[in-house]
Amino acid sequence: MQAFWLGHQRGVVQSTFRKWRLQNRPPVSTVPTVVVASRSIVTPTQCLESETSSSLPSRQRSISSPFDHQPTTAPTTLLFSPAAKKQNSVSHFHTHSCQLAQSRKGDLIGREEVIYVRRAMATLAAQSHVDLVLNVDNINPNVKAMEYAVRGPLVIRAGEIEKELAMGVKKPFTEVIKANIGDAQAMGQKPITFIRQVLSLVAYPDLLSSKEFPEDVKSRARAILESSRGSAGCYSDSAGLELVRNHVAQYIERRDGFPADPNNIVLCAGASEGIRSTLKMLSTVSGPRTGIMIPIPQYPLYSASIVEYNMEQAGYYLNEDNDWGLDVSELERAVNEARKRCNVRGIVVINPGNPTGQVLTRDNIVEVIKFAHREKLFIFADEVYQDNVYAHNRKFHSFKKVTKEMGDPYDKLELASFLSCSKGYMGECGLRGGYAEIVNMDPAVKALYLKSISAKLCPTVLGQAVMDCVVNPPQPGEPSYELFSKEKAAVLQSLSERASMIAKSFNSIPGIKCNTVQGAMYAFPEVKIPEKAIAKAKSLGQAPDVFYAFQLLEQTGMCCVPGSGFGQRPGTYHFRTTILPQPEKLQIMLDKFRSFQESFMKEYQ
């Protein structure tokens, strides 16, 4: 299998080089080069990053944390020092690569085998004489500055470990448990039958004649196909299929008890795309930068997008001692502090919370709405986990419903709320379906917003079909109702049990404290890291919680995200883990946590 892979890689590289030579015909050289973990050819002006490679010189790359202004680090492996990079010398690379390849022949480099590729240096030599339009010094600096911890260096390392295990490398574990991201079906959750049946018919209409599908599935598929001009392969309107937007409006009206306008509904490729397209409207190119208030801890989509859109983050801390509640006094502190450096124009509230798992009370939501009105803020209500409420003393309240119940002037607030088919009971992350409901937006601004999203053409029609199933599910008396209701209830009941299980387990482990997981799909425990471990992390150029998370991964195969990726109060350390592993796997994970924590504390106490 290895021989096949090596041959495949050589063929891909040689094919690419052959096409280039037809145009440029550079001189041929037989000097070997090196392919390391990224499977990329190393050039004199490139450095290839790999979290924990032991076979190459390494240094730590410092990353400025957007939350507490303390440096955090991600380990990096470089084939060249910065000085060597600046030389941009093919001869230097020639010598270095030959020596490295010769000295390491048969060994592991970056935990990948050295691969010899003939004619590589011809391309390298040619590239050294071509000034590329893009390099790391002249690209958009906001793209370089943004960080997305959920898919950051730790996850990359987890992927490398999976490959190492597949190659037979011995580890203290046999599998990687990726508890870093809320991907339910990747963790063993079965798709909802009704949703997949409708999708099957929409994707392959010939199945409509089959007797194996219930009539309510067929009727929904026919309606979606008719709305999309007969095929899921056709473009829809940029805001989405009118049929689905009508169904979303009806769903919101049933949920809240107040009318919803389909013209205020925009379907999107997951809630993330709806959030980003709306957030972008608040960015400015002149005058003070726009400030957006976001909770700390927060979902890194917000901090990353704020940086990318050249805006300022105005973080407000959630109260960990009060079940991650939201204090108005903290909102006031945060907005006053932020207005010294930017023009605060929006506030993000994630309810139920990610990564903290809290569900806001109605009274708390009222306080936030009054604050937003007082400070003239656009409200972003991230409500993608509205089906995921587990605590018996909590209930989901939509921000739109509460503003309507409060009446004038609060029901005139500009508000965007979001739902996704990736969360809830559905778990259809990869199909990318979601919606945004945007109310009280100035008509002229709304026209420009619609123009902006039209540049992306449209969300996928299959993703829209999933959202239609969510907002227009089987009703009592329809053939699919009983099975749909049973599957939905089973998923949510199991998640509720796992939420309770994970909090109880963490609280029984010395050095770890975890609030009740009231909703959503995550726990965000605080871990006490001994001073000796903090000193060790500092010596490696890592934040203490990053060090902790890497040790956890390397010793147990469990991939969680350090709290610094979401933000936390200075001097505290956390990690986020999902509750999504199936019960048996979750118990194994929690047992591993206990064993690791005991050994970690013993080593560094």
N, C-alpha and C positions, 0 to 999 in steps of 0.2 A: 504493500500500500504506500509505503514511504517512497519507493522507487517510482511508482506511478505519479505521486505528487511532485517529486523533483523533476520528472520528465515533463509534466504538465507546465510547471512554472518556467522551465527553460524554454519550452515551446512558446509560451505567451510572450516572454521577454524577447526572444529572437524574432518573433513575428512583428512585434512593435518596432524593433530596431531595423528590420528589413524595409518596412514602409518608410521609415525616416531616411534610410540611406538612398532610396530611389530618388529622393528630392535633393539631398545634400551631398551624397557620396563622400563622406569623410574617410580618411585613411583608416585601415583596419589594424586593430591591435588584438593580441591574444591575452592581454593581462586580465587576471581574474578579479572579480569584485565580490562583494559580500551582500547577501540578502539576509536580513535579520527579522525580528518578530513581526514587523509590519508588512512583510513580503514586498517591500519596496526596494528599488535599486538605490544604493547610497551614492549621492553625488557630493562633490566638494562643498557645495553650499547648503547641504541638507544635514540635519541631525535627526536620528530616529529615536523616538522616545519609547522606553519600556520600563515599567514600574520597578521591578526588582531583579534586574539581570545581574548575575554575579560574575559574568565572564568578561564584561567590558568596564572600562573606567566609568565611574558614575559621580554625579554631583546632584545637589538638590536645587530645584527651581523654585524660587519663592513666589508665592501668589498672594497678592493683597486681598484679604478677606473683605467682602462688601458689607459685613455685618458689624464687626467689632473693631475694625481697623488694626487687628493683630495679624501678623503674617502667618499664613498657613503654607504648607509646602506639598508638592507632589514630587515623588522621586522620579528621576529621569536618567536615562542612559544616553551618553553622547559618544559618537564615534570621533568627534572633533572638538577641540576646545574652541572658545570664541575667537581666540587669536588665529587658530588654524583655519577657522571658517573665513575670516577676513582675508586670508591669503588667497583664497579662491584658486589654489594651485593644483593643477592636474598632476604634476609630477609628485607633489607632496602626497596627494591621495594615492597615486600609483604605488609609491614606496610603502605608505602606511597599510594599504590594503593587501599588498603582497606579503609583507611581514606578518600581518595579522592572520591572513589565510594560511600561510606556511606554518606559523607557530601553533595555530589552532586547528590544523587539519584533523578532522575526525572528532574534535571536541564540540561542545555546545557553545554557541555565542548567542546571548540573549535568549537562551533556552530554545534556540532553533539551530539546525545544522547549517554549517557553512556550505554555500552552494556556489559552484563555479560556473560562470556564464561567459562564454566566449564572445568576443566583439563588444563587450560592455564599455570598455575604455574608449572605443571610437565615439560612442555617443557622449560620454563624459567630456572628452576633449572638445567635441563640437559645441556642447552646451557652454563650456567655459568662455567661448567667444561670442555667445549670444546674450544680449541684455534682455532678460525676461521682463515683461510688462509688470508682473506682480511678484513681489517678494515680501517677506515678513515685515520689512521696514516701511513699505508704502501702501499696504492694504488698509482698509477701514479699521482704525484703532479700536473702535467699539466692538468689532468682531473678535479682536484679540483679547479684549478686556473681559468679555462676558464669560461666565462660568456656569455650568449646569451639573451640579454635584451628582444627581441621580444617575447620570451616565458618564461619570468622571473617571479619573485614574484608577480608582479601586475596582470599578466594574471592568475596565480594560484588563487589569491584572487577573480578575476572576475568569475572564475569557481565555487568557493565556494558560491559566491553570487547568481549565477544562481540556485544552489541547494537549497539555503535558500528560494528563491522566489518560487521554486517548492513545498517546504514544507509549504508554507503559511506565511513565515515571512514577516512582513510589512516593506516596504521600501518607500522612497520618489519617487520611480519609479517602473515600472512594468516589465522592461526587461533590460538586459545588452547589450549594443551596443559595439561589439568587433572591434574597429577601430585600433587595434594594429598591424594587419597583413594583407598582401595583398592577401586575400582569396576571390576572386571575387564571386564565386558561393555561398559561405557561406553568402554573402551579397545580394543575390537575383539575381545575373546575371544568365540568362538562358544559358545552353550549346549550342554550335553551332550544328545545326542539322546534317550537313554533317559529322562532327567529330564523333558524337555519333552513327550515322548509320554505318559508317565504323567499329567502335569499336564493335558494336553489331554483325556484321557478322564475324569479326575476332574471337570474343569470342565464338560465337555459329554458326559454319559454316552451320548448317542445314537450317538457314534462307536464304542462298544463293538461294534457290529455290522459295522463296517468291516473289510475284509480287509487294509487297509494297515498295520495295527498288529500287531506280534509278539504271540504268546500270553502270554509272560511279562510284557509291558507290561499286557495286558488283565487278567491274574490279579491283579496288584498294584493296579490301579485298582479292580477289583471289590471287593477286600478293604478298601481305604480307604473306598470308598463305603458298603459294608455297615457298617463301623465308625462312619461319620458319618451314619447313618440315611438313606442314599440320596442325599445331596446335600452338596456342599462349602459350600453356603449355610447349613447348619445349625450351631448352636453345638455345640462339643465340651465335654467336661469342662474345667474351668479348668486342670487340669494337662496337658491334651491327650488325644488319642485313645488308648485303652488299647492298641490294636493297635500304634501307633507307639512307645509307651513300652516295650512288650515287645520290639520290634525294636531299640530303642536299647540296652536292657539286654543283649540277645544280642550286639550289636556291641561293647559295652564288654568283655564276657566274652571274645570272640574276640581283642580287642586286647590285653588285660592278662593273660589266663589265670586270672582270678579271677571268681567269680560277681558279678553285679550284680542288684540288686533293682529291678524296674519301679516299685515304690512310691517309690523314691528319685529317680525321673526326673520332671522337670517340663519340658514343652515350652514354648517361649517365642517371642516375635516377634523373632527374632535373639538372639544371645548377649547383646547389650547390655541387653535387657529382663530377661533372667535375672540378669545381674550386678546391675543396679539394684535389682531386687526383693529379692535376697538381702542386698545391702549395706544396704538400708534397715532391715533387722531389727536391725542393730547400733546404730542411732541411739538416743539417749536424750533425754529432755526435762528431766531433773533431774540434779544432781550434775555431776561433770566431764564434759566432752564426750568422745565416743568418738574415739579416734585410729585411723587406718588407715594402715599402712605401704604405700607404693607406690614402685615404682622410678622413678628419675630418670635418663634420660628415661622417660616413660610415655605411655600412650594417654590423651588428655585426657578421655575418658569418666569416668575415675576422679576426677581433680581436680574436674571439674564436678559430679559426683554427690555427692562428699564435701561440697562447699560447699552444694549444694542441700539436703542432708539434715542440715545444721548439725553436721557433724563436723569433725575436725581432720586435716589431712594430715601424715603423718610420712614425709618423703621419704628414701629411701636411694639413694645414687649407685651406678650401675653402673660398672664399671671399664673405661673405654674402651681403656686400654693393654693389657688382657687380653681382647680380643674382646668387650667389654661383659659380662664375667663378673660374678658376684655374690660379693662377699667377706663372710664372716661378721663380720669385725671392723667392717665398715661397717654391717652390720645392727645390731650391738650399740651402735655409736655413735649410730645414728639412734633406736633405741628408748629409750635412756637420755636422750637430748636431748628427745625428744617427751614422755616421762613427766613432765617438769617442768611441762607445761602441759595434758596431757590423759591420758585412760585408754586406752592402746593395746590394742586388742582383736582386730585383724585384720591380715593381711599379704597383699598382692596380688603374685603372680608371673606375668609374661607370658612364656610359653614355647611356641613360638619368639617372639622378642621383637618388639614394635611400640613404638617406631619403629626399633629398633636392629638387628633381623635376626639376633640371636644365638640359638643353640640350646644350652641348658644341658646339661652332662654329668650323668651319673647321680650322680657323686660330689658335684657341686654341689647337686643336688636333695636328696641325703641330708643335707647340711649345713643346708639351709634347713628341712627337716622337723625335724631335731633342735633347731634354734633356735626354731621355732614351738612345739614341745612344751615347751621350757624356759621360754619366755615366755608360755605359755598363750594362743596366738593361733589364731584361726579363719583357715584358709588359703583364699584365692581363687585357684584355678589357671585362669588364662585360657589355654586350649589350642586356640584357634580355628584356629591355623595348623599343626596337628599333621601335616597332609599335605604341608606346604611345608617340607621339609628338603632342602637342596641340597649342603651340605658333605659330602664323602666320609668325613670323620672324625667326623661327628656323627650321632646317632640320636635320634628322639623317645622320651622316657620319660614316661609320665603320672605325675602326683603320686600318684594313687590306687594305681597298680601298685607304685610304690616304697614307699609306706607299708605295703602288704600284704607285700611282700618283707621289709621290716624287722621286721615282727611287733610284738608287744606291747612297749611301750605305744603305739608310733607309729601302729599301724593303728586306734587309737581316737580319733585326732585328728578334730575337726570340719573338714570339707573340702567345698568346692563347686567343681566343675570344669565347664567350659563348651565347647561346640562350636557352630559356626554353619554354615549353608549358603551364607553370603556369601563365604567364603574357600576355602582348599583348591584343588581343581580345578573346583569347581562355579561359583563366581562369581555365585550367584543373590541378589545383595544386595537387590533391590527386593521379593522375595517374602517376606522376613522370616521365616526359619525357624531354629530353634536349640533347644538343650536345656541344662539344668543337671542335673547329678547331685549330690545333696546327701547326704552320708553322715555318720553319727554325730550327727545333730542330735537334741536332746532331743524326745521325742514330743509333749510339750505345746507346745513352741515350733514344731514342724513343723505342728501343727494350726493354730496362729495364722498361720504363714506361708501355708498353703494358703487360709486365710480371707482373708488380705491380697490374694493374687493373684486370688481369686474376684471381687473388685470390678472387675477388668478383663475379666471374663467368660471370654475364651479367646483364645489366639493364632489367627491365620487358619488355616483348615483347608488351604488351598493351601500355606501355608508348612510346615505339618506334613507334607503330602504330599511336599514336596521333601526334608524331613529323612528321611522313610521311604525314599526312593530312595537317600539317602546311606548309611544304616545297613543297608539291605537291597538291595544292588545285584545286578545279574545274576550268576549263578553259572556256573561251567564247565558246558557242555552246554545252557544256555538260549540261545534265539535271539538275544538282545541282547548276549550276553557279549562276543563278539569286537569288535563296534563300540564298545561301552562301554569296554573295556580299551584299545583303540587311542586313543580320544579322550582318556581320562584320562591315559594315558602321554604323549601328545603335548603336552598342556597343561603338565604338570609338567616335562617335559624342556625345553620352551621357556622356562619360568620360570627353571629352573636356568641355562640359557645366558644369559638376560638378567641374572640376579643376578651372574654372573661378569663379564659385559660392562660393567655399570654400575660395579662396584668398580674394575676395571682402568682404565676411562676416567677416572674421577674422580681416581684416584691419579696419572694422567699429566698432570693440569692443575696448574700452579703455584698454590700457595696453598690447595689443597684436599687433604684426607686422608680416606680412607674405609676402614673395616674391611671385611673379607670379609662379604658377605651370606650367612650360613650358612642362613638360612631366612626364613619369612614373605614379605612382599611389598614391603619398603622398604629404602632405604639412608638412613643418617643421617650424612652427611659433615660433618667439621669444616672451616670456612672461616676463613682468616686475614683479618681485616678491618683495613686500614691505619688508623693513627691519624687521618689526614685524613678518612677516611670516617666514623669514629666521631664526630669533631667535627661533621661535617655532619649526621649522624643526630641528635646531641644538639641542634643548632640547630633542627631540625624537631620536636623533642619525641618522637623515635622511638628505640626500642632499635636498636642497630647491625644485628642480624640481621633485624629487621623492615624497616629501610631497605634492606638488601641484597635482601630478597625482593621488595619493591615495585619496586625498580629492575629486577630480573630480569623481573618481570611486564610492566612498562611498555615495556621495550626488546626483549623477546624473545617475549612472549606465554606464557611458561611460569609456571604457578602451582604453587609449592611452599610448604610451611609452615615459617616460621622456627622454629628450635630452641627459642626461649623459650616457644613454645606447648606444648612437651612437657616442658620443664625441662632444664637443663644446668648444669654447674659454672660458677660465676661467672668471668668473664674469658674464657670460650670461646664460640664462636658456631658454630651448626650450621643445617642445614635438612633437612627430610625430603622425600624424593621416592619415589614408587612405582617399581617395576620393571615395571609393567603395560603401558605402551605397547607395541604390537606391534613386533617387531625393527626394521623399517624406520623406524617413527616414533621409536623409542627412539634410533636412531643419529642422526636429525635433532636430537632433543632434546639429546643429548650434545654434538654439534657446536656447537649454539647455546650450551650451557653454556661450552664452551671459549672461544668468541668473546667472550661476555659477560664472563667472568672476566678475560680478557686486557685488554679495554677498561676494565673497572672498576678493575683494579689500576693500569693506566697513568694513569687519571684521578686516582686518590686516593693513589698511592704517594708 
